[in-house]
Amino acid sequence: MEHMTLEQLRIFLAVAEHLHFTRAAEALYITQPAVSAAIQSLEAWYGVKLFHRIGRHIEITDAGLLLQTEAKDIIDRIKLMERGLRELNDFQRGELKLGTSLTIGNYWLPAKISRFQELYPNITIKCTLANTEEICDGTAAGLFDLGLIEADVKPSLQKDLAQEEIGSDRLLIVVGKAHPWYERPKITVDDLSKTAWVMRESGSGTQQVFEQALLSWGVNPTELEIMLVLSSGEMVKAALESSARAAAISELMVQKEFLLGTLRLVKVMDSDRRKSLEITRPFLKLQHNKRFQTRIAKVFGEILRQ
C-alpha cells in the first residue's frame, strides 16, 4: 500500500462507529472480509493497532481514536468540496442545510424558503428546528450551513460563529380570557410579580431575551411565580387560552389569536405609568468562521436580508 485511501477511511469510520466488522460491512454494503482486509492493511502499513480484538468484541485503541478524529474531518471536508463542485452547474442541483430556532422556523422563515425555491427549484433544503442553544451548537459543529436564532450566542462559541442581523421581532406579554389582565389594557412593571407565568425552557431564545428584559426593568426573574415550563410557543399559547397565566410570546405567533380574541396583548408601563416598556430582539444568521461557505448558502443569505 503506497498511501491511505478514502475508501479505507470510510471503512475504518464505519468499524469505529459500530465496533463490529460485520455490522460495518452491512452498513457499507460490502463483504466482511473486505472490511477486515482494509483495517489490517492500515495497521500493517503504519505499524499500529487501531482496534483491540477481545474475544468476539473489539475496542478502539488510542491510535484508532486519533485516526477517527482526523478521518471525520477529512471526510467532512471532501463532502463540502463535492457540494461546492456540484454548485458550479448554475444551481441545477445541490443542498442547503439550515438550523433554525422554533419561532423563526415556524413563522418567519417559510416565506424566505418559498422565495428561494421559486428561483432555484432543484436545490434541496433540509431544515432542522430546535431551540437557540442547540442551533448554536449544531452550527459550530458543522451540522448546518447556516443557523438562524433570535438570541445571543453563548460566549464560548462567539469566536467560531459569525453573526449578522437579518430581521427583528417583538416579545409581547400575553394573557387569555380567564386572566384578570384580559380586561386591563395596561399594567405596570410592578404587577409582573403578581401573577403566575408560563415560560419556555432553558436554552430557548425567547426565554433568554425575556429574562434579560426583566432584569433591565429591575425585575428579578427568580421572583416570578412560574407554573409551567414548556418546549414550544404553540404549547405556551394553548396553556394561556385555558388558564389565568401570563407569558412572553413572539408577536409573529399570536396574530390569529388576537383577531379571534382568545388571547390579548397587555402593555407594560414603568412604575410611574409614563413610559411603555417593550421587548425587541434581532433575528441573527450564524455561520462558522472557518468552514467552507457554499454558493448556495451565500445566495440564501442574500434572500434572508431582503
C-alpha positions as CSV (number, residue, x, y, z in Angstrom):
1,M,0.0,0.0,0.0
2,E,1.5,3.3,-1.1
3,H,-0.9,5.6,0.8
4,M,-4.1,5.6,2.7
5,T,-7.2,5.7,0.5
6,L,-10.6,7.4,1.1
7,E,-12.3,4.0,0.9
8,Q,-10.1,2.7,3.7
9,L,-11.0,5.8,5.8
10,R,-14.7,5.2,5.2
11,I,-14.4,1.6,6.2
12,F,-12.4,2.5,9.3
13,L,-15.0,5.0,10.4
14,A,-17.8,2.5,9.9
15,V,-15.9,0.0,12.1
16,A,-15.2,2.7,14.7
17,E,-18.9,3.6,14.8
18,H,-20.3,0.1,15.0
19,L,-17.3,-1.6,16.8
20,H,-18.2,-4.6,14.8
21,F,-16.8,-5.8,11.5
22,T,-19.9,-7.5,10.2
23,R,-22.3,-4.6,11.1
24,A,-19.8,-2.2,9.4
25,A,-19.8,-4.3,6.3
26,E,-23.6,-4.4,6.2
27,A,-23.8,-0.6,6.6
28,L,-21.4,-0.1,3.7
29,Y,-22.9,-2.9,1.5
30,I,-19.6,-4.7,1.2
31,T,-18.3,-8.1,2.5
32,Q,-16.9,-8.6,5.9
33,P,-13.6,-9.9,4.5
34,A,-13.2,-6.6,2.6
35,V,-13.6,-4.7,5.9
36,S,-11.1,-6.9,7.7
37,A,-8.6,-6.5,4.9
38,A,-8.9,-2.7,4.8
39,I,-8.2,-2.5,8.6
40,Q,-5.4,-5.0,8.5
41,S,-3.8,-3.1,5.6
42,L,-3.9,0.2,7.6
43,E,-2.5,-1.4,10.7
44,A,0.3,-3.2,8.8
45,W,1.4,-0.1,6.9
46,Y,1.5,2.3,9.8
47,G,2.7,-0.3,12.4
48,V,-0.1,0.5,14.9
49,K,-3.2,-1.3,16.2
50,L,-6.4,0.5,15.5
51,F,-8.6,-2.0,17.4
52,H,-8.1,-4.5,20.2
53,R,-9.7,-7.8,19.4
54,I,-11.2,-9.1,22.7
55,G,-12.9,-12.4,22.0
56,R,-15.8,-11.7,19.7
57,H,-15.7,-8.0,20.5
58,I,-13.4,-5.1,19.5
59,E,-12.4,-1.9,21.2
60,I,-10.8,1.2,19.6
61,T,-7.2,2.0,20.6
62,D,-5.6,5.4,21.2
63,A,-4.2,5.2,17.7
64,G,-7.7,4.5,16.4
65,L,-9.2,7.4,18.3
66,L,-6.6,9.7,16.7
67,L,-7.4,8.4,13.3
68,Q,-11.2,8.6,13.9
69,T,-11.0,12.3,14.7
70,E,-8.8,13.2,11.7
71,A,-10.7,10.9,9.4
72,K,-14.1,12.5,10.3
73,D,-12.6,15.9,9.5
74,I,-11.2,14.7,6.1
75,I,-14.5,13.1,5.0
76,D,-16.4,16.2,6.1
77,R,-14.1,18.4,4.0
78,I,-14.4,16.2,1.0
79,K,-18.2,16.3,1.2
80,L,-18.1,20.1,1.3
81,M,-15.7,20.1,-1.7
82,E,-18.1,17.8,-3.6
83,R,-21.0,20.1,-2.8
84,G,-19.0,23.1,-4.0
85,L,-18.2,21.4,-7.3
86,R,-21.8,20.4,-7.9
87,E,-22.8,24.1,-7.4
88,L,-20.8,25.1,-10.4
89,N,-23.6,23.9,-12.6
90,D,-25.7,27.1,-12.1
91,F,-27.7,25.6,-9.2
92,Q,-29.1,22.7,-11.2
93,R,-28.6,20.5,-8.1
94,G,-27.3,20.9,-4.6
95,E,-28.3,21.0,-0.9
96,L,-28.7,23.6,1.8
97,K,-28.7,22.6,5.5
98,L,-30.4,25.0,7.8
99,G,-30.8,25.0,11.6
100,T,-33.4,27.4,13.0
101,S,-34.9,28.3,16.3
102,L,-38.6,27.4,16.6
103,T,-40.1,30.9,16.2
104,I,-38.1,31.8,13.2
105,G,-38.6,28.4,11.6
106,N,-42.3,28.3,12.1
107,Y,-43.3,31.9,11.4
108,W,-40.6,33.9,9.6
109,L,-38.6,31.6,7.5
110,P,-41.2,29.7,5.4
111,A,-41.7,32.8,3.1
112,K,-37.9,33.1,2.6
113,I,-37.6,29.4,1.7
114,S,-40.5,29.7,-0.8
115,R,-38.8,32.6,-2.5
116,F,-35.6,30.7,-2.8
117,Q,-37.2,27.6,-4.2
118,E,-39.1,29.7,-6.8
119,L,-35.6,30.9,-8.0
120,Y,-33.8,27.6,-7.5
121,P,-36.3,24.7,-7.6
122,N,-33.6,22.0,-7.9
123,I,-31.9,22.8,-4.6
124,T,-32.9,20.6,-1.7
125,I,-33.3,22.4,1.6
126,K,-33.0,20.4,4.8
127,C,-34.3,22.4,7.8
128,T,-33.9,21.4,11.5
129,L,-35.9,23.1,14.2
130,A,-34.6,23.3,17.7
131,N,-34.0,25.8,20.5
132,T,-31.4,28.6,20.2
133,E,-28.7,26.8,22.2
134,E,-29.0,23.6,20.1
135,I,-28.8,25.6,16.8
136,C,-25.7,27.4,18.0
137,D,-24.0,24.1,19.0
138,G,-25.0,22.5,15.7
139,T,-23.7,25.4,13.6
140,A,-20.4,25.3,15.4
141,A,-20.2,21.6,14.9
142,G,-20.8,21.9,11.1
143,L,-24.2,20.3,11.1
144,F,-25.8,23.3,9.5
145,D,-24.6,25.6,6.7
146,L,-26.5,28.4,8.3
147,G,-28.0,28.8,11.8
148,L,-30.9,31.2,12.5
149,I,-31.6,32.3,16.1
150,E,-33.3,35.1,18.0
151,A,-31.0,35.5,21.0
152,D,-27.4,35.8,21.9
153,V,-24.7,33.3,21.1
154,K,-23.1,31.9,24.2
155,P,-19.6,33.3,24.9
156,S,-17.8,30.0,24.3
157,L,-18.9,30.0,20.6
158,Q,-18.7,33.7,19.7
159,K,-15.2,33.3,18.2
160,D,-16.3,30.4,16.0
161,L,-19.6,31.9,14.7
162,A,-20.0,35.0,12.6
163,Q,-23.3,36.8,13.3
164,E,-25.4,39.0,11.1
165,E,-28.8,40.6,11.9
166,I,-31.3,39.7,9.2
167,G,-34.6,40.7,10.8
168,S,-36.2,41.5,14.2
169,D,-39.2,40.7,16.3
170,R,-41.0,41.8,19.4
171,L,-41.9,39.8,22.5
172,L,-45.4,40.6,23.9
173,I,-46.9,40.0,27.3
174,V,-50.0,38.0,26.5
175,V,-52.9,36.6,28.5
176,G,-56.1,34.6,27.9
177,K,-59.7,35.4,28.7
178,A,-59.5,33.7,32.1
179,H,-56.8,36.1,33.3
180,P,-57.9,39.4,35.1
181,W,-55.4,41.3,32.9
182,Y,-57.5,40.5,29.9
183,E,-59.8,43.4,30.7
184,R,-56.9,45.7,31.6
185,P,-55.2,47.4,28.6
186,K,-52.1,48.4,30.7
187,I,-50.2,47.2,33.8
188,T,-47.1,48.4,35.5
189,V,-43.8,46.6,35.8
190,D,-44.6,46.1,39.5
191,D,-47.6,43.9,38.5
192,L,-45.4,41.4,36.8
193,S,-44.6,39.6,40.0
194,K,-48.3,39.4,41.0
195,T,-49.4,36.6,38.5
196,A,-48.5,33.1,37.6
197,W,-46.4,32.6,34.4
198,V,-45.8,30.1,31.6
199,M,-42.2,30.0,30.5
200,R,-40.2,28.5,27.7
201,E,-37.4,26.0,28.5
202,S,-33.8,26.9,29.4
203,G,-31.9,27.3,26.1
204,S,-34.8,29.0,24.4
205,G,-34.1,32.3,22.7
206,T,-37.5,33.6,23.8
207,Q,-36.7,32.8,27.4
208,Q,-33.2,34.3,27.3
209,V,-34.5,37.6,25.8
210,F,-37.4,37.8,28.3
211,E,-35.1,37.3,31.3
212,Q,-32.7,40.0,30.0
213,A,-35.6,42.4,29.6
214,L,-36.9,41.7,33.1
215,L,-33.5,42.4,34.6
216,S,-33.3,45.7,32.6
217,W,-36.7,46.6,34.1
218,G,-35.5,45.9,37.6
219,V,-37.4,42.6,38.0
220,N,-35.6,39.5,39.2
221,P,-36.8,36.6,37.0
222,T,-36.5,34.2,40.0
223,E,-39.1,36.2,41.9
224,L,-41.8,35.4,39.3
225,E,-44.3,32.5,40.1
226,I,-43.5,30.0,37.3
227,M,-46.3,27.4,37.0
228,L,-45.3,25.8,33.7
229,V,-42.2,25.4,31.6
230,L,-42.9,24.3,28.0
231,S,-40.8,23.5,25.0
232,S,-42.6,25.3,22.2
233,G,-44.6,28.5,21.7
234,E,-47.6,26.6,20.5
235,M,-47.8,24.8,23.8
236,V,-47.5,28.1,25.6
237,K,-50.4,29.6,23.6
238,A,-52.6,26.6,24.4
239,A,-51.8,26.9,28.1
240,L,-52.7,30.6,28.2
241,E,-56.1,30.0,26.5
242,S,-57.1,27.6,29.2
243,S,-55.7,29.3,32.3
244,A,-55.2,32.5,34.3
245,R,-51.5,32.7,33.5
246,A,-49.3,35.1,31.5
247,A,-46.4,34.6,29.1
248,A,-44.0,36.4,26.8
249,I,-44.6,35.4,23.2
250,S,-43.3,36.4,19.8
251,E,-45.6,38.9,18.0
252,L,-45.4,36.7,14.9
253,M,-47.1,33.8,16.8
254,V,-50.2,35.5,18.1
255,Q,-51.8,37.5,15.3
256,K,-54.6,35.0,14.6
257,E,-55.3,34.6,18.4
258,F,-55.6,38.4,18.7
259,L,-58.1,38.6,15.8
260,L,-60.1,35.8,17.4
261,G,-59.9,37.4,20.8
262,T,-58.7,34.2,22.5
263,L,-55.5,36.0,23.6
264,R,-54.8,39.7,24.3
265,L,-51.8,41.9,24.5
266,V,-51.1,43.5,27.8
267,K,-48.9,46.7,27.6
268,V,-46.3,47.1,30.4
269,M,-45.7,50.6,31.7
270,D,-42.9,51.8,34.0
271,S,-43.7,52.3,37.7
272,D,-44.8,55.9,37.1
273,R,-47.0,54.9,34.1
274,R,-45.2,57.4,31.9
275,K,-43.3,55.1,29.6
276,S,-44.3,51.9,27.7
277,L,-41.8,49.1,28.1
278,E,-41.1,46.9,25.0
279,I,-39.0,43.9,24.3
280,T,-37.4,43.8,20.9
281,R,-34.9,41.2,19.6
282,P,-32.9,40.7,16.5
283,F,-33.0,37.7,14.2
284,L,-29.4,36.5,13.7
285,K,-27.8,34.5,10.8
286,L,-24.9,32.4,12.0
287,Q,-22.2,30.8,10.0
288,H,-18.9,29.2,11.0
289,N,-15.9,31.4,10.6
290,K,-13.5,28.7,9.3
291,R,-15.8,26.3,7.4
292,F,-16.2,26.5,3.7
293,Q,-19.3,28.6,2.7
294,T,-21.1,27.2,-0.3
295,R,-22.5,29.4,-3.1
296,I,-26.0,28.1,-2.2
297,A,-25.6,29.4,1.4
298,K,-24.4,32.8,0.2
299,V,-27.3,33.2,-2.2
300,F,-29.8,32.1,0.5
301,G,-28.2,34.6,2.9
302,E,-29.0,37.4,0.3
303,I,-32.6,36.3,0.3
304,L,-32.8,36.4,4.1
305,R,-31.6,40.1,4.0
306,Q,-34.4,41.1,1.6
